[in-house]
Amino acid sequence: MTSYNFYGFLTVELVTTHRGWRRYFDNEYLRIARATTSSPRSATVRVELVDRLPLQQAGDVVHVTRFKRLFTYRTLVRGLDTDRVTVFFARHWVDRVYMNAIGVYLQAQVLEPVMYYKLLQQRVLLMHAAGVTKDGEAVLLPAYGGTGKTTLSIALLAQGYRFLGDDLLLVDTSDLTVHPYPRPLHIFTYNVRSLAGARIPLRHRVAVYTKNVLRFVLERVLRTEFLISTRIHADELFADDVFGQTAPVGGIAFLRKDGAPFTTVDVTDGNARELAAAIAESADLNDSLRDLLAGDTAFLTAFTELELDVIETLLRGTGRLTHVNSRALTDTDRARFAELTRGSA
């Protein structure tokens, strides 16, 4: 068994004899697991790779899906509302051919949605956001996919910022603290030329363009959308260590594709819930959890209320939300980014 501890809030345990799965989890989580904290709160999610699922018990969640019309995956989640959740995942032949294809499914569609819920119960948000830090404060960059989280957060490094993560961050709303989530960046073809200051090694460039061709073929044959990224750690792209440390939230910049470069709104009793709902809508893990728990109306209603309440706590703590059109930013805008996105609280 291999364990990965996430800042004392949650431990993921991996139970398998398959070296490919261990390598995948190490690549995704080992850099995060090195981080420590004194937080007494804790939950455990145990992932067991099995040849076949165990017999279903009362309270178990069984999910069978034909993913992207290609592969049928089978999952059983046990003890979801306890401090020790077990995810049983039936092994599939594809893990002997292309580990990332099945690894990404288990991670994004099952494991991290379960983690999302268990962390919310501790008032910790596994936020769909990039993040940077400067002068002892962090700026969160929540966004819909494709609005420039990775590109903007990397560009801000030239302005003296440090990098916290490009896709997910751990935000403790009890003290408004952001913890880095240094897992691999998701690189697509448009990132190859847009990541300022980054040098993408040739082997990774080849992988990016090869996967783009594969995506093109799959989408036309199967008539469904595919997002096939190449996963590269930031320390492979930059000569210096670009990662920052845990920091208090200094501002929230919600990225969009149009409008003025910066538009700020104060968080009030009248709009806090609406703003929280917009940030929740831009997330992915909540949709995956709803798919996993489809049909359990009572659970999903309670989950949605918990999610909105935690996000609203974050917004009220900062006092301000700034909408940012990342495509319209100038160098001057980036230089003033902290000033223009800083909360009022």
C-alpha positions as CSV (number, residue, x, y, z in Angstrom):
1,M,0.0,0.0,0.0
2,T,1.1,3.5,-0.8
3,S,-0.2,6.6,1.1
4,Y,-0.4,10.2,0.0
5,N,-1.3,12.8,2.7
6,F,-2.9,16.1,1.6
7,Y,-1.9,18.7,4.2
8,G,-3.3,16.7,7.1
9,F,-6.9,17.0,5.7
10,L,-7.0,13.8,3.8
11,T,-5.0,10.7,3.1
12,V,-5.3,8.7,-0.1
13,E,-4.2,5.0,0.2
14,L,-3.5,3.1,-3.0
15,V,-3.7,-0.7,-2.8
16,T,-2.4,-2.5,-5.9
17,T,0.4,-4.7,-7.1
18,H,0.4,-3.0,-10.5
19,R,3.5,-0.9,-10.9
20,G,1.8,1.3,-13.6
21,W,-0.8,2.4,-11.1
22,R,1.8,3.3,-8.5
23,R,3.8,5.2,-11.0
24,Y,0.7,7.1,-12.1
25,F,-0.3,8.0,-8.5
26,D,3.3,9.0,-7.6
27,N,3.5,11.3,-10.6
28,E,0.2,13.0,-9.7
29,Y,0.5,13.2,-6.0
30,L,4.0,12.6,-4.6
31,R,4.9,16.3,-4.8
32,I,1.7,17.3,-2.9
33,A,2.2,14.5,-0.3
34,R,5.5,15.9,0.7
35,A,3.8,18.9,2.2
36,T,2.9,18.8,5.9
37,T,0.6,20.7,8.3
38,S,-0.4,20.6,11.9
39,S,-4.1,20.4,11.1
40,P,-5.9,17.8,13.3
41,R,-8.6,17.2,10.7
42,S,-8.4,14.0,8.7
43,A,-10.2,11.6,6.4
44,T,-9.0,8.7,4.4
45,V,-9.9,7.5,0.9
46,R,-8.6,4.0,0.1
47,V,-8.4,3.0,-3.6
48,E,-8.3,-0.7,-4.2
49,L,-7.6,-2.0,-7.7
50,V,-9.4,-5.4,-8.0
51,D,-10.1,-8.0,-10.6
52,R,-13.8,-7.8,-9.8
53,L,-15.9,-5.7,-7.6
54,P,-17.0,-7.0,-4.2
55,L,-20.6,-8.0,-3.5
56,Q,-22.7,-4.9,-3.0
57,Q,-23.6,-4.0,0.6
58,A,-26.2,-1.6,1.9
59,G,-25.1,2.0,1.4
60,D,-22.6,1.1,-1.4
61,V,-22.5,3.2,-4.5
62,V,-22.1,1.1,-7.7
63,H,-21.3,2.9,-10.9
64,V,-20.8,1.4,-14.4
65,T,-20.1,3.6,-17.4
66,R,-19.0,3.2,-21.0
67,F,-16.5,6.1,-21.0
68,K,-16.3,8.0,-24.3
69,R,-17.9,5.1,-26.1
70,L,-14.6,3.2,-25.8
71,F,-14.2,1.5,-22.4
72,T,-16.5,0.1,-19.7
73,Y,-15.4,1.0,-16.2
74,R,-16.8,-0.4,-13.0
75,T,-16.6,1.3,-9.6
76,L,-18.0,0.6,-6.1
77,V,-17.7,3.3,-3.4
78,R,-18.2,2.1,0.2
79,G,-18.5,4.3,3.3
80,L,-18.9,7.6,1.5
81,D,-20.3,9.4,4.7
82,T,-17.6,7.9,7.0
83,D,-14.1,9.0,7.7
84,R,-12.7,6.0,5.8
85,V,-14.1,5.7,2.3
86,T,-13.1,2.8,0.1
87,V,-13.1,3.0,-3.7
88,F,-13.0,-0.4,-5.4
89,F,-12.1,-0.1,-9.1
90,A,-12.3,-3.1,-11.4
91,R,-9.0,-3.3,-13.4
92,H,-9.3,-3.0,-17.1
93,W,-7.0,-4.3,-19.8
94,V,-6.2,-0.8,-21.0
95,D,-3.9,-0.2,-17.9
96,R,-1.5,-2.6,-19.6
97,V,-1.5,-0.6,-22.9
98,Y,-2.0,3.1,-22.0
99,M,-2.0,3.8,-18.3
100,N,-3.0,7.5,-18.6
101,A,-6.3,6.7,-20.3
102,I,-7.6,4.7,-17.4
103,G,-5.7,6.6,-14.7
104,V,-7.3,9.9,-15.7
105,Y,-10.7,8.4,-15.6
106,L,-10.3,7.0,-12.1
107,Q,-8.7,10.2,-10.9
108,A,-11.0,12.8,-12.4
109,Q,-14.3,10.9,-12.4
110,V,-14.1,8.9,-9.2
111,L,-11.3,9.6,-6.8
112,E,-11.1,13.4,-6.8
113,P,-14.9,13.9,-6.8
114,V,-14.9,11.7,-3.6
115,M,-12.0,13.8,-2.3
116,Y,-13.9,17.0,-3.1
117,Y,-16.8,15.9,-1.0
118,K,-14.8,14.7,2.0
119,L,-12.8,17.9,2.0
120,L,-16.0,20.0,1.8
121,Q,-17.1,18.3,5.0
122,Q,-14.0,19.8,6.6
123,R,-14.8,23.3,5.1
124,V,-11.8,22.8,2.7
125,L,-12.5,23.5,-1.0
126,L,-10.6,21.5,-3.6
127,M,-11.1,24.4,-6.0
128,H,-11.0,24.3,-9.8
129,A,-8.6,27.1,-10.0
130,A,-5.0,28.1,-10.8
131,G,-3.2,30.2,-8.2
132,V,-0.2,32.4,-7.7
133,T,1.3,34.1,-4.6
134,K,3.3,37.3,-4.1
135,D,4.2,39.4,-1.0
136,G,2.8,36.7,1.3
137,E,-0.7,36.6,-0.3
138,A,-2.3,34.3,-2.8
139,V,-4.6,35.1,-5.7
140,L,-7.0,32.4,-6.8
141,L,-7.9,32.0,-10.5
142,P,-11.1,30.0,-10.8
143,A,-12.3,29.6,-14.3
144,Y,-14.2,27.5,-16.8
145,G,-12.0,25.2,-18.9
146,G,-10.1,26.9,-21.7
147,T,-10.2,30.4,-20.3
148,G,-6.5,30.6,-19.6
149,K,-5.7,29.5,-16.1
150,T,-2.4,27.9,-17.0
151,T,-1.4,30.6,-19.4
152,L,-2.1,33.5,-17.1
153,S,-0.6,31.9,-14.0
154,I,2.6,31.2,-15.8
155,A,2.7,34.7,-17.4
156,L,2.4,36.2,-13.9
157,L,5.7,34.5,-12.9
158,A,7.5,37.3,-14.9
159,Q,5.9,39.8,-12.5
160,G,7.5,38.2,-9.5
161,Y,4.7,35.8,-8.6
162,R,5.2,32.2,-7.4
163,F,3.1,29.4,-8.7
164,L,0.7,27.4,-6.6
165,G,-1.0,25.2,-9.2
166,D,-2.8,25.5,-12.6
167,D,-5.9,23.4,-12.1
168,L,-6.7,22.5,-8.5
169,L,-5.9,24.2,-5.2
170,L,-6.7,23.3,-1.6
171,V,-8.4,26.3,0.1
172,D,-9.1,26.1,3.8
173,T,-12.1,28.4,4.4
174,S,-11.8,28.2,8.2
175,D,-8.7,30.5,8.0
176,L,-8.7,31.5,4.3
177,T,-5.5,29.7,3.6
178,V,-4.4,28.4,0.2
179,H,-2.2,25.3,-0.1
180,P,-0.2,24.5,-3.2
181,Y,-1.4,21.6,-5.4
182,P,1.7,20.9,-7.5
183,R,0.6,18.2,-9.8
184,P,1.5,18.0,-13.5
185,L,0.3,20.8,-15.8
186,H,-2.2,19.9,-18.5
187,I,-0.5,21.0,-21.7
188,F,-2.4,21.3,-25.0
189,T,-1.2,22.5,-28.4
190,Y,-2.2,26.2,-27.7
191,N,0.1,26.1,-24.6
192,V,3.2,25.2,-26.5
193,R,3.6,28.8,-27.7
194,S,1.7,30.6,-25.0
195,L,3.5,29.7,-21.8
196,A,5.8,32.7,-21.2
197,G,9.3,31.7,-20.1
198,A,8.7,28.0,-20.3
199,R,10.8,25.6,-22.4
200,I,8.8,22.5,-23.3
201,P,11.3,19.7,-24.0
202,L,11.1,18.2,-27.5
203,R,9.8,14.8,-26.4
204,H,6.9,16.6,-24.7
205,R,6.2,18.7,-27.8
206,V,6.0,15.6,-29.9
207,A,3.6,14.1,-27.4
208,V,1.4,17.2,-27.4
209,Y,1.1,17.2,-31.2
210,T,0.7,13.4,-31.5
211,K,-2.2,13.5,-29.0
212,N,-3.8,16.4,-30.9
213,V,-3.9,14.2,-34.0
214,L,-5.3,11.3,-31.9
215,R,-8.0,13.6,-30.5
216,F,-8.9,14.8,-34.0
217,V,-9.4,11.2,-35.2
218,L,-11.3,10.0,-32.2
219,E,-13.7,13.0,-32.3
220,R,-14.6,12.3,-35.9
221,V,-14.9,8.6,-35.5
222,L,-16.9,8.5,-32.3
223,R,-18.5,11.9,-32.6
224,T,-17.8,12.9,-29.0
225,E,-15.5,15.5,-27.5
226,F,-12.0,14.5,-26.2
227,L,-9.6,16.5,-24.1
228,I,-6.3,14.8,-24.3
229,S,-3.5,16.7,-22.6
230,T,0.1,16.0,-22.0
231,R,1.0,16.2,-18.3
232,I,4.3,17.9,-17.5
233,H,5.6,19.1,-14.2
234,A,6.5,22.7,-13.8
235,D,10.0,21.9,-12.8
236,E,10.5,20.3,-16.2
237,L,9.7,23.6,-17.9
238,F,11.6,26.2,-15.8
239,A,15.2,26.3,-14.7
240,D,14.3,27.7,-11.3
241,D,11.9,26.5,-8.6
242,V,8.7,28.4,-9.4
243,F,6.5,27.1,-6.6
244,G,5.3,29.2,-3.7
245,Q,4.3,28.3,-0.2
246,T,1.0,28.1,1.7
247,A,-0.4,31.6,1.9
248,P,-3.6,33.5,3.0
249,V,-6.1,34.4,0.2
250,G,-5.5,37.9,-1.0
251,G,-8.0,38.0,-3.9
252,I,-10.1,36.0,-6.3
253,A,-9.9,36.6,-10.0
254,F,-12.7,34.7,-11.9
255,L,-11.5,34.3,-15.5
256,R,-13.6,34.8,-18.5
257,K,-13.1,35.1,-22.3
258,D,-14.7,38.5,-22.9
259,G,-15.5,41.9,-21.4
260,A,-13.2,44.5,-19.7
261,P,-9.8,43.3,-18.4
262,F,-11.0,43.9,-14.8
263,T,-14.5,44.2,-13.4
264,T,-14.8,44.1,-9.6
265,V,-17.9,43.4,-7.5
266,D,-18.2,43.6,-3.7
267,V,-19.6,40.5,-2.0
268,T,-22.9,41.4,-0.2
269,D,-25.8,39.5,1.4
270,G,-27.7,40.1,-1.8
271,N,-25.2,38.5,-4.3
272,A,-23.0,36.1,-2.3
273,R,-25.0,33.0,-3.1
274,E,-25.3,33.9,-6.8
275,L,-21.5,34.5,-7.0
276,A,-20.9,31.2,-5.2
277,A,-23.2,29.4,-7.6
278,A,-21.2,30.8,-10.6
279,I,-17.9,29.5,-9.2
280,A,-19.5,26.1,-8.5
281,E,-20.8,26.0,-12.0
282,S,-17.2,26.4,-13.4
283,A,-16.0,23.4,-11.4
284,D,-15.7,19.9,-12.8
285,L,-15.4,17.6,-9.8
286,N,-18.9,18.4,-8.5
287,D,-20.4,17.3,-11.9
288,S,-18.5,14.1,-11.7
289,L,-19.7,13.5,-8.1
290,R,-23.3,14.1,-9.3
291,D,-22.8,11.6,-12.1
292,L,-21.4,9.0,-9.6
293,L,-24.3,9.5,-7.2
294,A,-27.0,10.0,-9.8
295,G,-30.5,9.1,-8.4
296,D,-29.7,9.9,-4.8
297,T,-31.7,13.1,-4.7
298,A,-31.4,13.7,-0.9
299,F,-27.6,13.3,-1.0
300,L,-27.2,15.6,-4.0
301,T,-29.4,18.3,-2.5
302,A,-27.4,18.3,0.8
303,F,-24.1,18.2,-1.2
304,T,-25.1,21.3,-3.3
305,E,-26.0,23.2,-0.2
306,L,-22.7,22.3,1.5
307,E,-20.7,23.3,-1.6
308,L,-22.4,26.6,-2.0
309,D,-22.0,27.4,1.7
310,V,-18.3,26.7,1.7
311,I,-17.7,28.8,-1.5
312,E,-19.8,31.6,0.0
313,T,-17.7,31.5,3.2
314,L,-14.6,32.0,1.0
315,L,-16.2,34.9,-0.9
316,R,-17.4,36.7,2.2
317,G,-13.9,36.3,3.7
318,T,-12.3,38.1,0.8
319,G,-15.1,40.7,0.4
320,R,-14.6,41.1,-3.3
321,L,-14.6,39.2,-6.6
322,T,-12.9,40.4,-9.7
323,H,-13.9,39.2,-13.1
324,V,-10.8,39.1,-15.4
325,N,-10.7,38.8,-19.2
326,S,-7.3,37.1,-19.4
327,R,-7.2,37.6,-23.1
328,A,-7.4,41.4,-22.8
329,L,-4.6,41.9,-20.2
330,T,-1.6,44.0,-21.0
331,D,1.8,43.9,-19.4
332,T,0.8,46.9,-17.3
333,D,-2.3,45.0,-16.2
334,R,-0.3,42.0,-15.1
335,A,2.1,44.2,-13.2
336,R,-0.8,45.6,-11.2
337,F,-2.6,42.3,-10.9
338,A,-2.3,41.9,-7.1
339,E,-3.5,45.5,-6.6
340,L,-6.5,45.0,-8.9
341,T,-7.6,41.7,-7.5
342,R,-7.0,42.2,-3.8
343,G,-10.0,41.6,-1.5
344,S,-11.4,44.4,0.6
345,A,-11.6,42.4,3.9
